[in-house]
């Protein structure tokens, strides 16, 4: 009997790791697709918008980048409903294909010099498709893994999904750097920037066949067999007063603060190094890539810790610490970059690479605190029959709208005020609001049981 129990436990453990591996592979590739656009924003701006004003071109590119985030909530509604009615697996199979197609097509688009205003229009269309796809992907993957996870371990197991966003950014930076170093600066700026986009088709095909072999979530299958599935997840999610209240609280008290901390610590840090401190393109990307690599294990550390002490404490602490730390950190980045305020457009001489990595790594630690436990936190708030829809919308508004606008708003504030710390006011304010709302109004639900 004991041997049978041990074998059963070993089988279940092997199954959850297969689920995590298959889910994570696809999600990582989707994040890779989504973030190569942001990582190449300064180069894309030169190809798809009129020449003459670099700041306007960059802001236009960042605005296009942001549309991919803004449309994510619509993807959450569309694919959330599919995931709650048809199944988790089917929904994120479709999102994977849409993402792969739109990303590959970006690598084939004509430039502004070739087709004029049609170029940014086509770029915007592809970006909108990317946003719709990602809007359905994350909620499906997080819900799928959480519903396979044993009680008391959801924070730990879903934290592996949480690493995929950062790893996707890391992989995108790695591919970009390898292409840039292999081709040289001139060839990379001319045509080499297309290669990371075109590579997506290979990665997506690989991930698609892995996901084809996956089984549906057991929690979802049981719910369907018992006839408890929702016929109208949108209505049940947002017209029911109590569930609507939870959706609003999870946005204001968790995901919008998590979103701005995530994008400040990774994307805004990259833009700041390149556009304000004038750090060389290759060095700036190396700084971010190394900081991400060193910080990524902490997603799992804080995800596992949340199983023991609760999700909310860690997320709220991350928001609060980030909000009070950003100004000192960015002042230190200015100091160690050797940026010359008297000659702000000049590339600084001998920036302290190690200290800049450390300062970005600290920001990544804040990211891991707010992001590591967030998937388990969200799936535990909502019932199974509307979980995909209910968790996806606040997550993608918080990340897609509030978080995705960090680079654009930050860059615009710096450009309009002339104060290169002004861009930090936006994420600091949002993080503080989340800290107070989440601390006061949201209850911890770590101990909820799904399995008998």
N, C-alpha and C positions, 0 to 999 in steps of 0.2 A: 504493500500500500504506500509506504513511504517512498519507494523507488518510483512508483507511478506518479505520485505528487511532484517529486523532484523533476521527472521527465516533462511533466505538464508545464511546470514553471519555466524550465529551460526552453521549451518550445514557444511559450508565450513571450519570453524575453527575446528570443531570436526573431520572432514575428515583429515585435515593436521596433527593433533595430532595422529590419527590412523596410518597414513603413516609413521610418524617419529618413533612411537613406534615399528611398525613391522620392519622397515628398521634397526633401531638401535639395536633391539634385535639380529637380525642375524649378523650384522656387529660386535657387541660386542663379540659374540661367536667366530666369525672367528679370531678376534684379540686375544681373549683368547687362542685359539688353536695355533696361530702363536707364541705367546710370552711365553708360558710355556716352550718352548724349550730354549729360551734365559735365562729365570729365573733359569733354572736348568742346565745351561751350565757346571758349575764346577763339578756337580755330573755326568752328562752324559759323560763327558770326561773320567771319571774313568771306565766306563762300555764299551765304544765303541772303545777305542784306546789302544795301548800297554802301559803297565805300565813301569815306569822307569824315565820318565822326565815329571813332572807335567806341566811345562810351555809349552812344545811342545804339550802335550795332550790337554791343554786348548786352545792353538792357533788353533789346528786342529778342535776342537769343534766349536770355533768361526768362523773358515773358513767355516765349514759346515752350521753354523747359517747364515753366510753372503750369501751363495749360494741361500738361500731362498729369500733373498732380490734382488740379482742380476738377478734372473730369473723372478722377478715380471714384468719388462717391457714386456717380451714375453707374459705373461698372459694378460697384458693390451692390447696388439695388438690383441690377439685371441678373448678375450671376449669383447673388445671394439667394434670390428667389429660385433660380434653377437648382442651386445646391440644396435648398430645403425641400423642394418638390420632387426633383428627379434623382438627385444624389450628389454627394460631395465629389466623387471621382469624376463624374461626367463634366461637372462645371469646370474643374481646373484642368481637364484635358483640352477643352475648347479654348480657355484663356491662354494656354501654352502655345497653341497654334497661331492665334491672333497676334500674340506678342512676337513670335519668331518671324512671321511674315512681315509685319510692319517695320521691325528693326532691320531686317535684310534689305527692304526697299529703301530705307534711308541711305544705305550704302550705295544705292544705284541712282539716286535723285540727281537731276541736272542742277547746276549752280545758278546764281542770280545773273552772272555774266552770260550764261547760255540761253536762259528763258525768261529773264526779268522777274516780274512780281509773282509769276507762277511758282518759282522756286520756294519762297517762304510759305506760300499757300500749301504746297504739297508737303513741305516739312511739317507744318502745323497739323495737317491731316494725319500723317503717320504718328505724330506725337499724341494726338487724341486717341488713336487706336491703341497705342501703348498704354495710355492711362486707363482706358476701359478694361483692357486685359488684366492689368495689375490690380485693378479694383476688385476683380473676382478671384484672383489667384491667392492672395494672402489669407483671406478669411477661410477659403477652402482648405488650404494646407494646414493652417493652425487648428481648425476644427477637426480635421481628419486625424491629425496626430494626437490631439487631446482626447478624442473619443476612443482611440486605441490604447491610451495610457492608463495604467492602474491608478486607483485612488491613492493620493499621497505622493505621487510622483509626476503630476502633470506639469509642474513648474520646471522640473529637471528635463523631461523629455521634450516639451515644447520649446525649451530654450535653444535646442539645436536648430529649429526652424528660425529662431530669432537671429542666429549667426548668419543666416543666408543673405540677408540684406547687406551686412557689412562685408561678408566674403564676396558677394556679387560686385560690390564697389571695388574691393581689393583686386579681384580677378580682372575687372575692367581696367584698372590702373596698370596692372601687370602686362596685359595685352597691349595697351597703348604705349607703355614704356618700351616694350620689346620691339614693337613696330617702329617707333620713333628712332630708337638706337640702331635698328637694323637698316633703315632706309636713309637716315640722315634727316636733318631738319627741313631742308628745302623740299625733298621728295615727300616727306610725311605731310607737310602743309599743303602740298599740291594735290596728291591723290592718296597717300598712305593712310590718312584718317578714315578712309572708307573701309579698310580691312577689318577693324574690330566689329563693324556693323555686319559685314558679309559673313564673318565667322559664325554669326549667330545661327545660320541655317543648319550647320553641322551639329552644333550643340543642342538645338531644339529637336532635331530628328533623333539624336541619341536619347534625350530625356523622354521623348514621347513613347518610345518602345519600352523604356523602363516602367513608365506609369501604366502602360497598357496591361501589365501583369499584376497590378495591384487589385485588391479586393475592396469592396465598399466598407465603410465604417460600421462596426458591429452595433454600436449604439443607434445609428441611423436605421440599419436593417431591422433591429428589434422594434423600434418605434413604428416603422412602416408595417411590420407584420401584425402589430397590435392595433392598427388603424388609427394611430394618434398623429399622423402627419398633418401639417397645416395645409389647407387648400388655398389659403391666401396669406403667405408669409408677410407681405408688405402691410396688409391691413392689420394683421395680428401683432406685428412689430411696432407699428407707429400710431395706430388708432386706439390700442389698448392703453389707458392712462398710466398704469403702473409700469408697463414695459417701456412706454415712451419716456417716462421719467428716468428710467435706468439708462436709456440710450443717451439722453441729454446729459445726465450726470457723468456717464463714462466718457463723453466728449470733453466736457468742461473740467472734470476732475481727474482725468487720466491722459487721454490720447493727445489732446492739443498741446499739453506741456511736454509729453514724451516726444511728440513730433518736432517741436522747435529745438529741443535739446539734441535730438538725433541729427538734424540737418545743420545745426550750428557746429557741432563737434566734428563733422565730416565734410560736408560740402561748403559751408560758409568759411571754414578754416582754409580750404583749398583756394577759394576765390580770394580770400584776404591775402594769403601768401602771394598769389600771382598778381592781383590787380592793385592792391594797396602797397604791399611791401616790395613788389617788383622782384620777387624771387624767381630765378630761372625756372622755366616750365618743367624740365626734367627733375631738378632738385625739389621743387614744390610737390610733385607727384610722388617722389621717393619718400619725402617726409610723411605724407599722408599714408602711403602704403605700409611703411614700417610701423607707424603708430597703430594702424588698423590690425596688422598681423599680431602685434604684441597685446592688443586690447581684446581681441576676439574671444579668447578663452573665458573672459570674465562674464560673457553672456551666460555661459553655463554655470559659472560660480554663483551668480545672483539668481538665476532661475532655480537652481537646486536649493539655495538658501531660502528662497521664497516659500518652498514647501514646508520649511521648518518654522519660520518666523512670520510668514504672511507676505502677500504681494504688495499690499498698499504701503507698508512702512518703507520698503526699498524704493518704490517709485516716487513717493513724496520726498524722500530724502534726496534722491537724485535731482529732482526739480529744484529744490531749495538750494542745495549746494552749488548747482550750476549757475543759478541766478545771481548769487553773491560772488561767484568766482570769475565770471567772464571778463569783466573789466581788468582786474589784475593780471589775468592770464594773457590777454591780448596786448596789454602794455609790455609785459615781459617778452612777448613775441616780437614786438617792435624793437625792443632793446637788443635782443639776441640776433635779430636779422641784420643789425648794423644799417638799418634804413636811415637815410639822410633826409630829415625834414626840410632842409634848405634846398635840396635837389631831389624832390620826391619822385621824379620820373626815371631816375637813374637806377640801374641794377646795383644792389648793395654789394660791397666788397667783403669777402670772407665771412658770410653769415655762419653762426654757430649751429651747425647741422644737428648735433646731438641734443642741444637744449631745445631746438624747435621741435624735434621728434618728441621729446619729453612733454612739452607743453601741449602738443596735439594729443598725445597719448592720455594725458589727464582728462582732456575733453571727451575722449573715447570711453574712458571709465565712467564718466557721467552718463554717456549713452547706454552703456551696458546695464547700469543701475535702473534706468527707466524702461529700457526695452527688453531686457532679459526676462522679466516676469510678466510682460504685458499680455502675451497670448493666453496664458493660463488665467490671468486676471479677467480678461474679457469673456472667454468661453464659459467661465463659471458664473457669470452674471445672468446668463440667459438660458431659457429652456431649450431642449433639443430640437423641437419642431420648428423653431424660428431662430436658432442660434446663428446659422451662417449669415442670414440677412441682418439680424440685430447687431451682431458684433462688427460686421464689415463696414456698415455705414459710419459709425463714430470713429472707427479706426482710420478710415480713409479720409474723412473730413479733417480729423486731427493731424494726420500725417500729410495727406495730399494738399489740403488747403493751408492750414496753419503752418505746417512744417515745410511744405514745398515752396511757400512764398518767402522763406527766410533769405535765400540768396538774392532774390529780386528786391525785396524790401530793404534788406541790409545794404546792397550796392546802391540803390536809389537814395537812401538816407545819407550815405557817405558822399555821394555825388552832389546832393542838393545842399548839404550843410557845410561841407568841407572838413567836417570832423570825422576822422576815420574810426572813431569808436562809436559813432551814432548808430551804426547798423546793429549793435548789440542790444539796443534798448527794446526792440521788438521781441526777440526771444526771451529776454529777461522778464519783461512784463507778463507774457503769456505763461511762463513757467511759474511765476509767483501766484497768478490767478489759479492755476491748476493745483498748486500746493494747498491753498486755502479751501477751495471747493472740495477737493478729494479728501482732505483731512477731516473736514466737518461733516460732509454729507454721504460719503460712500462707506458701506460696511464691508468688512473682510468676509470672503466666502471660500477660503482655502479648504475648509473641512467638508465641503459638499461631497456626497457619495453618488457615483454613477453605477458602480458595479456591486453586485451582491457577493 
